[in-house]
Amino acid sequence: MELLLTSFLLALLLLLMVKKLFRNRGNLPPGPRPLPIVGNLLQLTSREIHKPILEVSLCRQMYVLGQGPKPAVVLCGFQAVKEALVDNGDKFSGRAEFPIVDLTSKGYGIAFSNGERWKELRRFSLNTLRNFGMGKRSLEERIQEEIQYLLDIFQETQGSLFSPAFHIRRSISNVICSVLFGRRFEYTDPKLQTLLDLVAENLRRVDNIWVQVYNFIPSILSYFPGPHHKLTENYQAQLDYAEAIVREHEATLDPSSPRDYIDAFLVKMQQEKKNPNTEFNLSNLLSSALDIFFAGQESTSSTLGYGLLILMKYPNIKEKVQAEIENVIGRTRRPCMEDRAKMPYTEAFTHEVMRFIDFLPLGAPHAVTVDTVFRGYTLPKGTVIIPVLHSVLYDATVFKKPHEFDPEHFLDQNGLFKKCEGFMAFSAGKRACPGEGLARMELFLYLTSILQKFDIRSDIPPEDIDLSPEYSGFGKMSPTFKMRFTPTLDIE
């Protein structure tokens, strides 16, 4: 009898907690009925979590999803996402506070910080990266130099069947390493390999059902063993890697002549050491460096790999890109950014790759910074906002054939490149990815340089090439594939 009474009282207490949490939700839009405690978790068990979220959106562009006991507002389609992130950018510029972040960055750095911390770190990082070459010719030259190392590797394969993923990741990572750490690494460097493995492993683990459950009911799941705890170990190992490089920089720092991002941050730390409220501290330095490394490496290397795979699947598209390279650049002069404006089809192709592969289907979660009236509903300050970028990139009202790969999506009737508001591969508004310019530069230079020197082919017939991602949840990775790099001079 005593056990039965205790169970009843606990159940009653849980129901009262849920009632209290949902009492002050504001005037939120309707959504699927949530269960106590777990909310709509059971409806989101698919590994491709954006798919069940989109199924609900078939009848509405805005609805509430229960994340455990807390509601989140889901926005689907170009119009709803643009209205929030662009037209009301300030109000929707917050970063949602997810329990899983407490296991990793703990709100430090750029990606998951809020308020003045986010504003100061983002402003500093944009200015510093710009000073060290982002958008300038000096960075273009670094990229071209790194590309040559990669082309030499492809040349050494002598047209044999070869998986390029390993070397692509290292080549792309060296570009951002030169800005962050002031140096490039040999492709065989074991420490860099460890960092890349940790980053890739945590991206996979974020897609794990245990991690999704943790975001819904962290107070319960934190006491149970599971893959979600491995996130903490992996992220700490990344912090240790970054800190070792920071310590090396401290020993050789010349405040009058910073060499890279870390040096510039260390100088800023010295300048503000008497400010008790400064955001320029070691924790923010380490997490910011890792945020920039991830944004500048993982998405770009996966996109480049996907681009090569797509070119092998669609030989007619590959021929058009190669023809444009031949006409504008030729085979002897290396590609440069000045060429991009003269190559509308290639520019359209790279944009279509980014749209089609949809690297971050859900985007990053936002939060409203003040009580906000939006589309007739009242969203209390702190309400979690999930702008489903997949629904924008695949919006049939914006792209004529969203489920087909077609560079024509970014070409006008005269064959000239056209911008599209629905292109939100880097998100949009105040929280848009600060590395967008670098990513666009890298993709153009890498793709044109590779196709200038090599004809790429697969032993698999084009119609049998599978473009399905290796995994799809928080992020997508290109599938494993092999290809042949035949020097263009050998096929004349």
N, C-alpha and C positions, 0 to 999 in steps of 0.2 A: 504493500500500500504506500509506504514512504517513497519507494522508487518511482511509482506511478505518479505521485503528487509532484515529486521533483521534476519529472519529465514534462508534466503539464505546465508547471510554472516556467520552465525554460522555454518551452514552445510559445507561451504567452508573452514572455519577455522579448523573444525574437520578433514576434508579430508587432509588438508595440514599437520596437526599434525601427522596423521597416516603415510602419505608419508615420513615425516621426520624420524619417528621412525623406519621405515622399510628400509630406504635408506642405512644405514650402518650395515646391518645384516651380512656382510661377505658372504662367499660362503657356504651357508647353504644347507642341503639336501632338496628335495621337500617334500611336505606334502599336506594335504587337504586344499583347498582354504579357507582362513580366511575372516570373515566379518569385516568391519571397526569397531573399538572400542572394540567389544566383541570377536574378533578372532574366535576360534572354540568352544566357550562356548556352543552353541546350540547343538553341537554333543556330549556333555559330560554331559547330563542331567540325565543319569542313576545313581541310587544310587551306584551301583557297577561300579564305574567309570573306573576301569581297563578293563572292557569288551569292551566298545567302543574304548578305546585306543588300545586294542589288535586287534580289527577288522581291523583297518588301517594297523597294522603290518603284516597282512597276506601276503602282497605283498612286504614288505620291513622291514629290521631290524632296520633302522634308518630313522627318518623323523622329520619334523618340525610341531609343534602344536602351534597355536596362543593362547597365554594366554593374552587375551585382546589385546593391541597393541604390546605386547612383544612376541618374539618367544621363544619356548622351544624345545630342541632337545630330542626326545624320543628314548630310546634304548631298543630293545626287543630281547630276546633270549640269551642263554648262551654266545655265542662267542662275540657278540657285547658288552654285559655288562662286561664280563671279560676283554676284550681288553681295555675298558675305566677305570674301577675301579681298576683293578689289574695291567695290563701291563703298564698303564699310570697313576698310582695312584696319583702321586704328582699333575699332571695337572688337575685331576678331583676331587681333595680333597676339593674344596670349598663347602660351603653350600649356596644354592640358597636363595635369599632374597625375601621372600613372604610377601605380605601385611598383611596376617593374623597373622604373627609373631609379627608385630608391635602392635597387640591388646593383645598379651600375654607376651612372654619373652623379647620382644624388642631387641633381639640379645644377651642378656646376657646368661650366663651358657654355657653348653657344646654342646647341641644338635643343636642349630641354630646360633652359633657364627662362626666367620671366622678369618683368619690371625693369628696374634700372640696371640690374646685372646684365640682362640680355642686351639692352640698348648700348651700354658702354662697351661690352665685349664685341658685339657685332660691328659697331662703329670703328673700334680700334682695329679689328681684324680686316675689315674691308680696306681701310686706309693703309695698313701695313702690307697686305698682299698686293695692293696697287703699287706701293712704293718699291716692292721687290719684283715688279715686272708684270703683274696681272694686267692684261690689256696693252702692254707695251712690247716693243720689239725684243727686248732682252729675254722675256719669257718665251716668245716665239722661237728664238734661237736655242733656248734650252730644250724645247720640245723637239726641234729639228735634230739637234745633237742626239737626243735619246732615241729618236726614231731610227737614226742610222745604226745604232747598236742592234736594234731589233731587225732591221733589214739584213744586216750581216748574218744574224742567226738564221733567218729564212733562206739566205743564199747558201748557207752551209748544208742545208737539207738536200740540195741538189734534186729537187722535185720529188723526193720520196714522201710517202704518206706520213703526216706529222700532226700532232695536236699542239696548236699554238697558245692554248690558254695560259700555261705556265709562264711563258715569256711575255705575253701581253700584260698580265697582271704586274709583273716586275717592271716592265717598261713604263707603264702608266704610273705606278707607285713612285718611280724615280723622279718623275716630273714634280709631283707634290712634295717629295722628300727634299728636292733641291731648294724649294721655297721655305719649307718648314725647318729643315735641319741643316741647310746649307751644303748638302752633299748628295751624291748619288751612290747607290750600292751595287756591287757586282750581283749578277743574277743568282749566283750560287751562295750569297751571303746567308748563313744559317739564322742569324738573328732577325733579319728582315723576313725570312720565310716564316719564322715563328709568329711574328706580328701579323702577317697576312693570313696565316692559318687561324689565329685567334679571332680576327675580325670576321672571316668567313664563317667560322663555327658559330659565333654568337648571332650572326644574321640567320643562320639555319635554326638556332635554338629559339629565337624569337617566334618562329612559326610553330613551335611545339605546343600541343594542346595544354600541357602543364603550365606553360607560360601564360597562355590565354586565360586559363582558370585562375592563375595567381592574380591577374589584373582584376578579376571579378571578386575574389574572396581571399585577399592576402592575409587577413588576420587569422584565417584557419589554415591555409596551405603553408604558411611560413614555418609551421611546426612539423611538416612532413618532408621527408627527403624526396628529391626529384630533380629533373634536369634544370628547373628554374634556378636552383642554387649554383649550378655550374656557370651560369651567366656572371655571377659575382666573382668567381675564381678567374674566369677568362678576362673580365674587364680589369681586375686588379693586376693581372699579368701584363696587360697593355699599358696600364699606368706605370708599372715598374719599368717597362721598356722605355717609355717616354721620359721618365724621371732620370734614368741613367744618361740619356742624351742631354737633358737639361743640366745635370751636374758637370758634364764635360764642358758645356758652354760656359757655365759659371766660372770655371777655372781659367778660361781664356778670353773672357769677355772684355771688349774694349767699348765702353759706353759711347765714345765719340764716333764709332764706326760699326754699327750693328750689321751682322752678316746675313741674318735670316729672321724668320718670324720669332723664334725662341729668343734670340738676342734682343729684339725689339721689345718683347714682353718683359724680359728681365730688366731692361733699362727703365721701363715704365714702373716696374715693381720698386726699383730703387728710388724713383722720383716720388712715389706715393707711400713710402714706408712709414711716414709719420701720420698718415691718414688712417684712423682706426676703422673706417667704413669702406676702405678701398676694395674694389673687386679684383684688383690686380695682385693676386696671390698665387701660390703654387698650385692649389687645387684647380683654380680656373685656367691656369696655364696648361696643365696636363690634359684636362678634359677638352679644352678648346683645340689643342693640337690634335687630339684623337678625332674630334668631330670633323676638323678640316681634312685630316688624312682619309677618313672614311668617305666623306663627300667627294673628295678629289680622286679617289682611287677605285673604290668598289663599283660604283655605278657606271663610271666611264669605261672601265675594263670590261664589264659585262656587256655594255652597250656596243663596244667595238667588236667583241666576239660575236655578238648577235648579228651585227652588221655584215660581217664576213659570211656567216652562215646563210643569211638572207640572200646575199649576192649569189651564192652557189645554188640556192633554190630557184632563183629567178634570173637565168642567164641573160634574158633580154634586157633587164634592168642593169645588170653588170656591164653589158656592152654599151649602153647609153652613157653610163658614168665614165667608162674608159674612153669613149669617143670624145667626151667633153674634156677630159684630162689631156688627151692627145692634141686637141685643137687649141686649148688655152695655154697649157704648160709645156707640152712636148715631153721628151724622154730624158733630157739631159739636165735641165734646170730643176732644182728641187722646188716643190710646191711652197707657196707662202700665203699669208693671209690676204694679201692684195688680190690674189686670184679668186677668192671666194665670191666677190661681187660679180665676177664674169662667168660664174659657173652655177646658174640657177638650178639645173637638174640635180647636181651633186648636193647642193644646199638643201633642196627639197627631199632628196633621199635620206640625208642624215636626220632631218626633222621627222621624217616618216618612220625611221628606225626607232627613234626615241618615243614617238607616239605609240607605235604598234607594240613594242615590247613592254611598255607600261611598267617600268622598273619598280615603282612604289605604288601599287594599286590603290591603297587607302590614303596615301600621303601621310603626313605626320599630324597627330591630333592637335587641334587648336583649343582655345578657351576664350570666352568673351571677357574683356577686361573691365566692363561696367555692365550694370543692368541694361539690357538692350531689347528694344522692340524691333522685331524682324519678321516680315511677312505676316503681320497681324498677331504674332505670338510674343510673349514676354520671356526673355531668357535671363535669369538671374546671373549676376557676376560670378564667374568661375565655371559656368556651364560648359561641359565638354562638347566640342564641335568636331565631327568627323567629316571632313570634305573628301568624298570618294573621288579621287583623281581619275580612276579608271572610267567612271561614268562620264567624265568630261572628255577624255581622250577617245572614248568610243561613243560619243553622243551623235546620233544620226542626224540631228538638226544642224550640226556643225560640219561633220565629215560625211560625204555622200556614201561611201562604202566603208564604214568604220571597221568591219571585221575582215577586210581584205587589205593586204599590203599594197599601197598605191601612192607613189610620190606625187601623183597629180593632185593630191589633197593640198599641196603647198605650191601649186603652180597656177597662174592665171591663164586666161584664154590665149594670151600671147606667148606662153611658155616661160614667163618671168616668175621669179620667186615671189610668193606673197605671204605676208605674216598672217597668223590666225590667232584670234583671241582664245580659241579653245585649246591652243597648245599650252598645256600646263604640266609638262613633264617635270618642270622644276618648281611646281606649285605656283602660287601667285600672291601678289600683295606684299605686305610688310614682312612676311615670313618666307618669301621666295628664297630658294637656295642661293647663297652669296657666291657660289662657285660656278654659276651658270656660264659666265663668259669664258672661263678656263675650259670647261667641258666642251663647249661648242668649238673652241679653237683646237683642242686636242683631237676631237672626232674628225674634223675636216682635214687636218694635217696628216693624221695617221692613215685615214682611208685613202686619201689621194696619193700619199707616198707609197703605200703598199701596192695600189692598183697601177701606179706608174711603172713600177719595177717588176711586178709579177702578174701572171695570169693565175687565178686561183680556181681550183677544181676539187670536186669530191668524187670518190669512187662510187658513191651512192647516186642513183639516178635522181635528178632534181625533184621529180614528183614524189619520191620516197623520203626526202629529207624532212625530218620532224622538227618543227619549231617550238614544240612544247617546252616550257622552262624546266630546269632541273628541280626547282621547287618554287612554290608560289604562295605567299601569305603576306607577310610584311614586305618582303622584297622578292624579286625574281632574278634568277641567275640563268645564263644561257646554258643549254645542255652541252654535254661533252661531245666533241666531234673531232674528226681528223680531216685534213685537207692537204692538197699539194700546191706548193709555191713554185711555179715554173717561170724563170726569168723571161721577160717579154722579148729580149733580144734573141732568145733561143727558139722562138716560135715564128719568127719572120720567114 
